[in-house]
Amino acid sequence: LNIIICNNFNLIIFKIKPSMTKKVLKFGGTSVGSIQRIIHASKIIKKEHDKGNKILVVVSAMAGTTNNLVAHSESISKKFNKRELDVLLTSGEQVTSALMAGALNQLGVKAKSWMNWQIPIITEGENTNARIIQISTENVNKYLDSGGIAVIPGFQGISKSGDITSIGRGGSDATAVAIAKIFQTDSCEIYTDVDGVYSSDPNKIPLAKKIDKISYEEMLELSSLGAKVMQSSAVQNAMMNNIPIHVKSTFTERKGTEINNNDIIDYSKAVTGVAYSKDDAKITLLGVEDKPGVAADIFEPLSNNQINVDMVIQNISTDGKKTDVTFTIKRQDSKNAISLIKANKKIKYENIYMNDKVSKISIVGAGMVATPGVTYKMFRSLSEEKINLLAISTSEIKISVIIDEKSTISAVKKLHKTFNLD
């Protein structure tokens, strides 16, 4: 920027450099799903670098790679060693990192891939489910200061004992947010195959519309309820550290969706989005002995075996002796949960039922707090579609119901229309 001042026939020219921005650009699996797409993504990165920005790139494995690697491990054993599984699965992101750095070099840009152990990215916790606790910044920052672009594999780190670890499926988002936090970047941009966050799954609900701005709280609820745009733990980390996130499409130049703090919440709209998941199971214990501590006795073995319990409903017993307990878990854990309950000698019950043909439908919106009648409208609209509610759970900005799996899409479409989201 040149500023010219003419004073008493003296011409003074000030040259002011625009302030340099530090950015994290994260590219998901579909964005780097082929060599052509990697080259396309590298041009996006170069464009940002040419503006004078310091760029840290986080990449996922190429689309389908992780599933193929899991299949290889399962062909050897269904109980493949977790340490070796992490070594195997994290190779996908390493491949993408090298290809992306190479593509940038080919464009004449200084770029280098950094493996988790070279930075290093330190994690703690068990294999396949570790969490990032520390990232060294010195060497990478020196490289950025020299004009280089750092390409970093997502999803992985290294333990204090030197073992390669992964931080869970979809963990590249968590890596990007952690890097944005620790490197104190100005923004974190998530590039994916959709051009933002939608009011529902646009592949199933054609009338779903893009949300321009959404709060951390709403995005956290949507991601934990089945919306696949971002990993829920990454959204939570961004919310805790107030890191603005911008979800963009790799393949269009549309504006995308900004995920930010409560200041951007539109309280005039009761419901922001409708989410659903079809990987749930409902378990009901009938005639449970009603006494203090019985709920803890039921759920303790599940917790010890890493089974996450979602919705819990307990009927109030009229005689103070027997009660019914219903809860939901992920479908993949249902058989193990039933076995643990049957082997649990601390609890007494009359019967146990499991239904793994259910789905969870949820409406999310910060405006629910100030809008009466949302619950009624949701339940009435579902009843008009002859959809029976098997379980209900509510919070300030979310209402979730369990229904028969075959009614999932008709329920989502009905709620989408009821709350004017089309």
Stockholm file with secondary structure:
# STOCKHOLM 1.0

chainA/1-422         LNIIICNNFNLIIFKIKPSMTKKVLKFGGTSVGSIQRIIHASKIIKKEHDKGNKILVVVSAMAGTTNNLVAHSESISKKFNKRELDVLLTSGEQVTSALMAGALNQLGVKAKSWMNWQIPIITEGENTNARIIQISTENVNKYLDSGGIAVIPGFQGISKSGDITSIGRGGSDATAVAIAKIFQTDSCEIYTDVDGVYSSDPNKIPLAKKIDKISYEEMLELSSLGAKVMQSSAVQNAMMNNIPIHVKSTFTERKGTEINNNDIIDYSKAVTGVAYSKDDAKITLLGVEDKPGVAADIFEPLSNNQINVDMVIQNISTDGKKTDVTFTIKRQDSKNAISLIKANKKIKYENIYMNDKVSKISIVGAGMVATPGVTYKMFRSLSEEKINLLAISTSEIKISVIIDEKSTISAVKKLHKTFNLD
#=GR chainA/1-422 SS CEEEEEETTEEEEEECCCCCCEEEEEECTGGGSSHHHHHHHHHHHHHHHHTTCEEEEEECCCTTHHHHHHHHHHHHCTTCCHHHHHHHHTHHHHHHHHHHHHHHHHTTCCEEECCTTTTTEEEESSTTSCEEEEECCHHHHHHHHTTCEEEEESSEEEETTSCEEECCTTHHHHHHHHHHHHTTCSEEEEEESSSSEESSCTTTCTTCCEESEEEHHHHHHHHHTTCCSSCHHHHHHHHHHTCCEEEEESSCCCCCEEEECGGGCCTTCSCCEEEEEEEEEEEEEEEEECCTTHHHHHHHHHHHTTCCEEEEEECCCSSSSEEEEEEEEEGGGHHHHHHHHHTCTTCCCSEEEEEEEEEEEEEECGGGGGCTTHHHHHHHHHHHTTCCCSEEEEETTEEEEEEEGGGHHHHHHHHHHHTTCC
#=GC SS_cons         CEEEEEETTEEEEEECCCCCCEEEEEECTGGGSSHHHHHHHHHHHHHHHHTTCEEEEEECCCTTHHHHHHHHHHHHCTTCCHHHHHHHHTHHHHHHHHHHHHHHHHTTCCEEECCTTTTTEEEESSTTSCEEEEECCHHHHHHHHTTCEEEEESSEEEETTSCEEECCTTHHHHHHHHHHHHTTCSEEEEEESSSSEESSCTTTCTTCCEESEEEHHHHHHHHHTTCCSSCHHHHHHHHHHTCCEEEEESSCCCCCEEEECGGGCCTTCSCCEEEEEEEEEEEEEEEEECCTTHHHHHHHHHHHTTCCEEEEEECCCSSSSEEEEEEEEEGGGHHHHHHHHHTCTTCCCSEEEEEEEEEEEEEECGGGGGCTTHHHHHHHHHHHTTCCCSEEEEETTEEEEEEEGGGHHHHHHHHHHHTTCC
//
